[in-house]
């Protein structure tokens, strides 16, 4: 319980320190104080120099993008996801976020474009920048949904099968596969 208080005190003293901002903002979000976390992240964009901490700048942009995506402001979410790329850290997570935002905007061609970019990223940082979550079939799952929306049922099926290689007992994936097959005819 005192960890948040300690971070708050540190942040008051060093609010332009990128590490201080990321830790405090994330801790606020952890305590379901997302609006306050967003304020910290937005302020960090104005006051912090990320030159020596590009991964922090990257993470802050994605945190802001995720906040706006969750709150339905997809244009702002996309803007901050695009800003994350300017930090030079290219991850599946980054491209999948952009693909997901486009998917929610019903822009399936751009969603497909960024899902394919995500699949081309083969390096996994295995850190807080990116976890194994993005290398466990999730790309294929999401891409199968994109292809379904594009009425390319054959590719929807192919990608659903690839996702099932990672999660063979996933009921949702199994149901999707049957649904895609029915759509193909």
FIBAVO-290906 format. One record per residue: x, y, z of N, C-alpha, C in turn; residue in three letters. Coordinates in steps of 0.02 Angstrom, whole numbers, padded with zeros to 5 digits, always signed. Each point is the difference from the previous one (the first is absolute). Example, Ala and Ser with C-alpha at 12.3 -4.5 7.8 and 13.67 -1.06 7.14 Angstrom:
# FIBAVO-290906
+00660-00284+00390-00045+00059+00000+00045+00060+00000ALA;-00018+00053-00036+00042+00059+00003-00039+00055+00037SER;
//
This chain:
# FIBAVO-290906
+00040-00060+00000-00040+00060+00000+00042+00063+00000UNK;+00059-00003+00030+00041+00061+00004+00040+00011-00064UNK;+00003-00052-00043+00039+00007-00062-00026+00057-00044UNK;-00066+00004-00007-00030+00053-00039+00016+00068+00031UNK;-00004+00004+00066+00016+00064+00034+00072+00020-00011UNK;+00045-00049+00003+00071+00015-00011+00012+00024-00072UNK;-00033-00033-00048+00008+00021-00070-00029+00069-00011UNK;-00055+00014+00033-00031+00067-00006+00047+00054+00026UNK;+00031-00012+00057+00048+00048+00028+00059+00010-00047UNK;+00026-00056-00026+00056+00004-00047-00020+00038-00063UNK;-00060-00014-00025-00024+00034-00060-00007+00075+00011UNK;-00024+00020+00058-00007+00072+00015+00068+00035-00003UNK;+00051-00035+00021+00067+00029+00001+00035-00005-00068UNK;-00016-00052-00040+00036-00013-00062-00048-00015-00058UNK;-00051+00040-00009-00051-00014-00051+00026+00001-00071UNK;+00058+00028-00012+00027+00000-00068+00048-00058-00012UNK;+00007-00044+00050+00042-00060-00007-00043-00054-00034UNK;+00019-00024-00060-00040-00049-00035-00015-00063+00040UNK;+00049-00025+00037-00010-00060+00039-00050+00011+00057UNK;+00004+00057+00030-00046+00018+00053-00071+00003-00028UNK;-00008+00032-00057-00066+00007-00031-00030-00068-00019UNK;+00040-00043-00030-00027-00065-00022-00020-00042+00060UNK;+00042-00001+00052-00017-00041+00059-00062+00027+00035UNK;-00003+00065+00009-00057+00029+00035-00064-00008-00041UNK;+00003+00014-00064-00059-00006-00043-00026-00072-00002UNK;+00046-00047-00007-00021-00071-00002-00028-00023+00067UNK;+00028+00024+00054-00025-00019+00066-00070+00028+00011UNK;-00012+00061-00023-00067+00028+00004-00050-00044-00038UNK;+00020-00020-00060-00044-00043-00040-00011-00068+00035UNK;+00052-00026+00030-00006-00063+00037-00052+00006+00055UNK;-00007+00059+00029-00048+00012+00053-00066+00027-00027UNK;-00013-00014-00065-00062+00021-00034-00012+00075+00002UNK;+00053+00037-00003-00004+00073-00003+00026+00021-00069UNK;-00033-00028-00051+00022+00009-00069+00001+00072-00023UNK;-00049+00039+00020-00002+00071-00022+00060+00038+00027UNK;+00019-00013+00063+00059+00032+00028+00064-00026-00033UNK;+00001-00065-00015+00058-00027-00037+00008+00033-00067UNK;-00056+00010-00035+00002+00034-00065+00029+00070+00007UNK;-00021+00036+00052+00026+00068+00011+00076-00001+00009UNK;+00024-00049+00037+00072-00005+00010+00036-00014-00066UNK;-00029-00045-00040+00032-00017-00064-00002+00059-00049UNK;-00055+00036-00002-00005+00058-00044+00049+00055+00022UNK;+00006+00009+00065+00047+00050+00026+00072-00021-00016UNK;+00013-00065+00003+00067-00025-00015+00018+00017-00073UNK;-00048-00004-00044+00013+00017-00071+00023+00072-00007UNK;-00025+00043+00043+00018+00071-00003+00065+00016+00036UNK;+00014-00036+00055+00055+00020+00044+00061-00045-00001UNK;-00007-00061-00024+00056-00047+00005+00041-00001-00065UNK;+00064-00010+00010+00046-00010-00056+00013-00076-00003UNK;-00023-00031-00055+00005-00073-00006+00063-00021-00039UNK;+00046+00046-00012+00059-00015-00040+00037-00062+00026UNK;+00009-00004+00065+00036-00057+00030-00047-00056+00021UNK;-00065+00011-00010-00049-00050+00021-00053-00010-00055UNK;+00021-00019-00060-00050-00008-00053-00053-00052+00015UNK;+00019-00053+00037-00049-00051+00017-00054+00027+00047UNK;+00017+00049+00040-00050+00031+00044-00047+00044-00041UNK;+00029+00039-00046-00043+00041-00043-00047-00044-00041UNK;+00026-00054-00026-00039-00049-00037-00058-00026+00042UNK;+00016-00022+00061-00050-00029+00044-00053+00051+00019UNK;+00020+00061+00013-00048+00052+00019-00048+00013-00058UNK;+00025+00002-00062-00045+00010-00057-00050-00057-00005UNK;+00023-00061+00009-00045-00058-00005-00050+00000+00058UNK;+00021+00022+00059-00047+00004+00056-00054+00051-00015UNK;+00019+00056-00028-00050+00051-00019-00046-00026-00054UNK;+00030-00032-00050-00041-00029-00055-00049-00051+00028UNK;+00023-00042+00045-00044-00051+00029-00057+00032+00040UNK;+00016+00053+00036-00052+00035+00038-00054+00025-00047UNK;+00020+00035-00053-00049+00028-00046-00039-00055-00037UNK;+00034-00054-00017-00034-00056-00033-00054-00028+00046UNK;+00018-00010+00063-00048-00028+00048-00059+00048+00013UNK;+00011+00064-00010-00052+00050+00012-00035+00021-00065UNK;+00015-00035-00055-00036+00010-00063+00023+00057-00043UNK;+00054+00033+00018+00026+00054-00042+00055-00029-00045UNK;-00023-00031-00054+00046-00038-00043+00048+00045-00039UNK;-00021+00060-00018+00044+00046-00036+00060+00019+00044UNK;-00014+00017+00063+00056+00016+00046+00042-00061+00015UNK;-00032-00057+00006+00037-00062+00012+00049-00012-00057UNK;-00023+00008-00061+00043-00010-00058+00057+00051-00001UNK;-00015+00062+00016+00051+00052+00002+00058-00018+00047UNK;-00017-00024+00059+00053-00017+00048+00035-00066-00017UNK;-00036-00046-00030+00033-00061-00023+00051+00016-00055UNK;-00018+00047-00043+00047+00022-00052+00060+00035+00030UNK;-00011+00040+00053+00056+00034+00034+00048-00050+00031UNK;-00026-00056+00023+00043-00051+00031+00053-00023-00049UNK;-00019-00005-00063+00047-00025-00051+00059+00047-00010UNK;-00009+00064+00016+00054+00049-00010+00059-00011+00048UNK;-00010-00042+00050+00054-00014+00048+00048-00054-00025UNK;-00015-00028-00058+00046-00048-00031-00003-00070+00029UNK;-00049-00014+00041-00008-00067+00028-00058-00032-00038UNK;+00017-00049-00041-00050-00032-00042-00016-00068+00030UNK;-00062-00009+00018-00021-00063+00032-00065-00024-00032UNK;-00014-00063+00010-00065-00027-00020-00055+00036+00037UNK;+00012+00013+00063-00049+00034+00041-00022+00066-00031UNK;+00048+00039-00023-00015+00064-00031-00044-00008-00061UNK;+00019-00045-00044-00039-00010-00061-00068-00031+00014UNK;-00002-00045+00049-00064-00031+00016-00048+00051+00031UNK;+00027+00046+00038-00043+00052+00028-00029+00043-00057UNK;+00042+00018-00047-00025+00040-00056-00051-00040-00040UNK;+00014-00064-00010-00047-00042-00037-00067-00004+00037UNK;+00003-00007+00066-00061-00005+00040-00040+00065-00003UNK;+00034+00056+00002-00035+00065-00004-00034+00005-00068UNK;+00036-00016-00053-00031+00002-00067-00059-00049-00004UNK;+00007-00058+00031-00054-00049+00000-00062+00030+00033UNK;+00010+00033+00057-00056+00031+00035-00030+00058-00040UNK;+00040+00030-00044-00025+00053-00044-00034-00029-00062UNK;+00001-00066-00005-00026-00036-00058+00039+00014-00064UNK;+00064+00018+00009+00046+00009-00056+00041-00064-00005UNK;-00030-00050-00031+00029-00067+00001+00062-00006-00044UNK;+00006+00040-00052+00059-00003-00043+00062+00024+00039UNK;-00007+00055+00037+00056+00023+00040+00013-00048+00058UNK;-00052-00029+00027+00010-00050+00053+00041-00058-00027UNK;-00017-00024-00059+00038-00054-00032+00073+00022-00010UNK;+00010+00060-00025+00068+00025-00013+00043-00002+00063UNK;-00028+00022+00056+00040+00001+00061+00006-00068+00033UNK;-00049-00044-00011+00008-00068+00025+00057-00035-00037UNK;+00004+00010-00065+00054-00030-00039+00067+00029+00020UNK;+00002+00065+00015+00062+00030+00025+00019-00032+00067UNK;-00050-00012+00042+00014-00031+00065+00031-00069-00009UNK;-00026-00039-00047+00027-00067-00012+00071+00002-00027UNK;+00019+00055-00031+00068+00007-00026+00050+00017+00055UNK;-00024+00020+00058+00045+00013+00057+00016-00066+00033UNK;+00062-00020-00004+00019-00065+00028+00038+00005+00066UNK;+00023+00060+00016+00038+00009+00062-00048+00015+00057UNK;+00005-00039+00053-00041+00009+00060+00045+00028+00055UNK;-00014+00061+00022+00041+00032+00052-00002-00038+00067UNK;-00055-00036+00011-00010-00037+00063+00015+00045+00060UNK;-00032+00057+00000+00006+00048+00055-00067+00036+00005UNK;-00002+00052+00040-00062+00038+00006-00017+00035-00066UNK;+00046+00006-00047-00014+00029-00065-00044-00047-00041UNK;+00012-00065+00008-00040-00050-00036+00009-00067+00035UNK;-00055-00036+00005+00002-00064+00034-00015-00056-00050UNK;+00004-00061+00024-00014-00058-00042-00072-00002-00025UNK;-00044+00038+00032-00070+00002-00019-00010+00013-00075UNK;+00045+00037-00029-00007+00019-00070+00032-00051-00047UNK;+00028-00053+00028+00032-00052-00039-00032-00069+00012UNK;-00063+00001+00022-00032-00064+00018-00063-00014-00041UNK;-00003+00024-00060-00058-00014-00042-00050+00056-00003UNK;+00008+00049+00042-00048+00056+00002-00003+00036-00068UNK;+00057+00007-00033+00000+00034-00066-00045-00037-00050UNK;+00006-00066+00000-00040-00039-00048-00074+00003+00017UNK;-00014-00001+00064-00070+00006+00022-00030+00066-00025UNK;+00035+00054+00014-00025+00066-00020-00004+00005-00076UNK;+00050-00027-00035+00000+00004-00073-00057-00041-00029UNK;-00018-00055+00032-00057-00039-00025-00064+00041+00002UNK;-00008+00040+00052-00059+00043+00006+00000+00054-00054UNK;+00059+00027-00013+00007+00051-00053-00021-00030-00067UNK;+00026-00059-00015-00017-00031-00065-00074-00018-00004UNK;-00029-00019+00055-00072-00013+00000-00037+00064-00020UNK;+00018+00056+00030-00033+00064-00015+00012+00022-00072UNK;+00056-00021-00028+00016+00015-00070-00031-00050-00048UNK;-00040-00046+00027-00033-00053-00039+00049-00047-00034UNK;+00060-00005+00027+00049-00048-00025-00001-00059+00049UNK;-00050-00042-00007-00012-00053+00048+00055-00053-00002UNK;+00030-00010-00057+00054-00049-00006+00060+00021+00044UNK;+00020+00064-00004+00055+00023+00042-00021+00005+00074UNK;-00064+00013+00012-00025+00000+00069+00010-00070+00030UNK;-00018-00050-00039+00008-00070+00023+00074-00016+00011UNK;+00042+00017-00050+00072-00015+00006+00030+00030+00064UNK;-00017+00063+00013+00029+00033+00059-00030-00025+00065UNK;-00063-00020-00001-00030-00029+00059+00033-00067+00016UNK;+00016-00039-00051+00035-00064+00010+00069+00013+00031UNK;+00035+00052-00024+00066+00017+00028-00007+00020+00074UNK;-00052+00038+00016-00011+00020+00070-00014-00062+00043UNK;-00037-00047-00028-00016-00061+00037+00061-00044+00013UNK;+00053+00008-00040+00062-00037+00014+00029+00020+00068UNK;-00013+00063+00020+00024+00024+00065-00049-00017+00056UNK;-00064-00001-00017-00053-00010+00050-00052-00050-00027UNK;+00018-00064-00004-00043-00049-00033-00068-00012+00034UNK;-00006+00018+00063-00063-00013+00036-00041+00063+00011UNK;+00019+00055-00032-00036+00063+00010-00068-00004-00035UNK;-00052+00001+00040-00069-00007-00026-00018+00056-00049UNK;+00020+00060+00016-00017+00056-00044+00032-00009-00069UNK;+00063-00020+00000+00035-00012-00064-00033-00057-00038UNK;-00016-00053+00035-00033-00057-00032-00068+00020-00030UNK;-00037+00040+00037-00064+00025-00025+00009+00046-00060UNK;+00051+00043+00004+00014+00045-00056+00017-00040-00063UNK;+00040-00052+00009+00019-00042-00058-00062-00029-00033UNK;-00045-00026+00038-00062-00028-00028-00041+00055-00034UNK;-00003+00057+00031-00037+00056-00028+00030+00022-00067UNK;+00067+00004-00003+00034+00020-00062-00012-00052-00055UNK;+00002-00063+00019-00012-00053-00049-00071+00004-00027UNK;-00048+00014+00042-00069+00008-00023-00006+00060-00047UNK;+00035+00053+00016-00002+00061-00042+00030-00015-00069UNK;+00052-00042-00001+00033-00018-00063-00047-00042-00044UNK;-00041-00039+00035-00050-00040-00037+00024-00067-00015UNK;
//
